[in-house]
Amino acid sequence: MSVNKTITIAGKSGHPLTVNRLGYGTIRLTGEGIYGEPPRRQEALDILKHAVNHGVNFLDTADYYGDDVTNRLIAESIYPYPAGLVICTKVGGARKPDKSWIPFHKPENLRSSIDNNLRTLKLDHITLVHFRVIGGSMDSFKESMETMFAMQQEGKILHVGVSNVSPEELSTAMSMGPIATVENMYGHGQRTNLNMGHFESRGGAEVLAICEENEIPMIPYFSLLNSLNKKDHRITEIAKKHNASEAQIDIAWLLHKSPWILPIPGTSQMKHLIENLGATDVQLTVEDMEYLE
């Protein structure tokens, strides 16, 4: 099977973005509990440089990673940014000193988060921003999305996306304005609903189907989490067949599963980054995909 090497975000808009079809999620570049500075700070900086220097032009971050650690690492390691680099951030959440995750989705919260991202990332506007759902009612979701689209009209945001949404929330967001991307938990090992506290999978396959129908890229986060924690003999067998690692097969499965999936596997180790980048060279057959299904 052949796979597309690139994917276009907001292709129907006047500002389409074409990126290489393996991004990098920065969430692992933090301290324990996704909080504080990384234990190996220089390696974190080197990972970001290596990723961008080797074809990664989509970075996923958030000002509540760390707290605000990954944004500062991005700016320190690769600013001024190369042409074509898309830095995608998230708003809607915050961290407390006890490392807990809390909703931060009031209009004034979202505006302060955007201003913080702009300042730390040294940008005058953000190319792509996901509104991250952490609890709340449908009415609060609509209020948050109204604020996101308002900031888009003001020029602070170029494209608006959503994260951790149910099929109903995604449909609601699409009825309110153009949705460029969706970032939900999804992977070979988590295609249905999983409740893992702040990190949960909500309507994985259903959300992907909506994205495919509307040509909206789906960006799966923590796609390797469940697969690597719970070994799947099918992944192991296909990895041996292709002389690849199990992580590479997991990523390759996403790339082959749908042309509208943009994987962003994250890691805090250079050797794993290099391994993950190699997943784009794995060519799965139709029979491989049928077996993995």
N, C-alpha and C positions, 0 to 999 in steps of 0.2 A: 504494500500500500504506500502511496505517496502522500505526503502531508505538506500543507502550505507552510512556508518558512516565515511568512509575515502575516499580520492581521491589521485590519483598518478599524480604528475607533471613530465613531461619529461620522461614518462614511457619507451619510445623507445630509450632513451639515455643510456649512460653508468653510469649516475649519477641520477637515479630516486629519487624523493622525495615523500614520502607518508605522508600526513598530515590529521588531523581530519577535518571533513567537516563542520566546522564553525570557521571561522577566526575572526579577529578583526581589523577593520580599525581605525587608530589612529587620523584621521584628526580632530575629534571633540575635541581632547585634546589640544586645542590652545585657544588663546584669541578671542575676537570679530573679525569677518571677516576672520577667520582662520589666525590670525596674532598675534604674541606676546605670552606671557606666559599665561597659563590657569588661570582663576580667582580662582580656587580651586586646587592649585598645588598638595597638599598632596593627594587629592582624585584621581587626575590623575595618580599619582605614584601607589596608591593602586589599581586602576582599572587594570593597566598593570600587577601587581603582581597577582591579583586575576584571571585574564583571563588565564595567563600561568599556575598558580597552579591548575586550574580547566579544563585542557584539551585543551586549545587553543594553538596550536603550529604553527600558521601562523599569522604573524603580517604584516600589510600593512602600509607603511610610505613614507615619501619623505623629502628631505632636504629643500624643499620650503614650508613645512607646518610650519608656525610659525613666523618667518623664522628660520628653523632648530630646532624648539622646540621639535617636537615629537621624533626625533632621540636622542636628549639629554635626554629626559624623559625615553626612552627605555633603554639606557645605564645606567642611574642612578638607575633605578628600578630593572632591572633583570640581569645585567652583573655581573659575568660571565654567559653566556647563557647556559641553559640546553641543553642536547643532543637532537637533533631532531627538535629544534626550527628553523623555516624558517622566516627570516626577509626579506620581499620583499620591495624594495624601488623603487622610480621613478626618472627619469631625463627627461629634455626637457623643463622645465619651471622654472621661477624664479619670485620673488616678488619685487615690488618697494615700497619705503617708504609710498606711498599713498594707499598701499594694493592691487594695481592692479596686474594682472597676465600677464606675458610677455613670449614670446617664448625664450628659452635658448637652442637652438638645434644645434648650430654650433659644429664642432668636438672639438674645444678647450673648448667650454662650457660644453659639455658632459663629457669630461675628468676631468675638474675641479670639476664638480658635483660628479662624482664617487669618486674622491680623498677626497672630503669633507665628503661624506657618510662614507667612510672607516675610516676616522679619528674620526668622531663623534661617530660612532657605535662601534669603537674599534675592527675592523675586518681587516683581511689581504686579504679577498676577499668577495664579496657579492653573496649570493646564488642565488638570483633572482632579476633582475632589469627590470622594464618596461620603455620603451621609450614612454613618454607622448606626444601625438600630440597636439600642440596648434598652429593652423594655418600653413601656409607654403605650398609650392608647392610639387608635387610628386617628383621632382628632389631633393628638400631639404630633403624630407622624406627618399629617397634612400641614400643620403649622411649620414644622421643621423644613419640609420640602418647599413651602412658599418662601421661606427665608433663603434657602439655597438658590432658588431660581431668581430671587431678587438680587442676590450678590452676583449672579451671572450677568444680569442686566446691567449692573453697576460696573462690570469689567474686572471684578476681583477673581472671578472664576471663568475659565473658558468653557469647560464641559462639566456637567453634573452627573454623578453616578450614585448608586446606592449599595449598601453592604448589609449582610445578615438579614435579608428581607424574606418574607413569606411570599408565595405567589400572589396573594391578595394585595400586599403592600407594593409589590412591583407593578402590578396592574394599575393601582391607584397613582403611583408616581408617574407612570407613563401617560396617564390621562391629564396630568398637571403640566407636563413639559417634556422636553427631549431628554431621555436617559441614555447616556453614552456607554456606560458599562455597569456590570453587576459583580460585586465581590462577595461570594458566599462560600461557606465551607463545602468542599466537594472533592472527591477522589475515588480511586478504585475501591478503597476500604470504607468509604462513607458516602453512599449515594442516596441514602434516605435520612430521615430525621434522627439526629443524635443530640442529646442534651448533655453538654459538658461545661455547664456554667456559662461564663462569658463567651466561650468558644463553642458554638453550637451549629449544627447543620439544620437549616430550615427549608424543607421542600426541594432538596438538591436537584433531583431529576426533573421535577415539575418546573423549577425555575430555569434550568437549562433549556427545556423545551420552549419556554416563552422567549428566552434569549435567541434561540435559533430561528424561531418564527419571525422575529422582528430584527434579525441581523444585529444583535447587541452582543459584544464580547462578554463572556463570563470569565471572571478571574477567580480561580479557586484558591482559597487560603488554607494552610495546614493540610495540603492534599496528601502528604506522606504520613501524617500523624497516626491514623488508625491502622494503615497498612503495615507500617514498620513495627508497631506495637503488637499487632496480631498477625503473625506470619501466615501468608496464604501460599499453599503449595503450588498453585498455578503460577503465581508470580515467580516463585523460586525456579520452577521448571523452564519457563520462558527465558529467565535471566541466564540460565545455564546454556540454553540453546543459542542465544545471541552473544555469549561471552560478555555479558553485561552485569551490572549490579542490580539488585532488586529495586533500589531507588530509581535507577535509570529506566527500568521497565515501567514503574509506576508513572513516571513523567511521560514516557513515550506513549503509554496508554491514554493519557489525557490528550496528547497532541493528535493521536489517531482517532480518538473518540468523537471529536467534533472540531471542525475548522473554526468554530466560534469560541473555543477555549484558549485562554492565554495563561499558561501556568506561571507561577511566581515562587518556585521553591526557595526557601530561605535556609541559611546555615550560618554558623559562626566559625566554621573551619574552612580554610582555603582548600584543603584536599577534597572536601565534599562539594565545594563550589565547582571545582574543576570537573569532578565526577558528574555533577548535575548538568553542566553545560554539554557534556558528551552525550546526553540523552537525545539531543536533536539528531544525532547520527544513527540512532537505532531505527531500523525499518521493520516494523511489525507486519506480518502477513495477515490476510483475511482470516486464515485459520487460527493464527495467534489470537486475534481479537475475539473470534468466536469462542475460543477456549477460555480466554480471560473473562468473558461475559458469564 
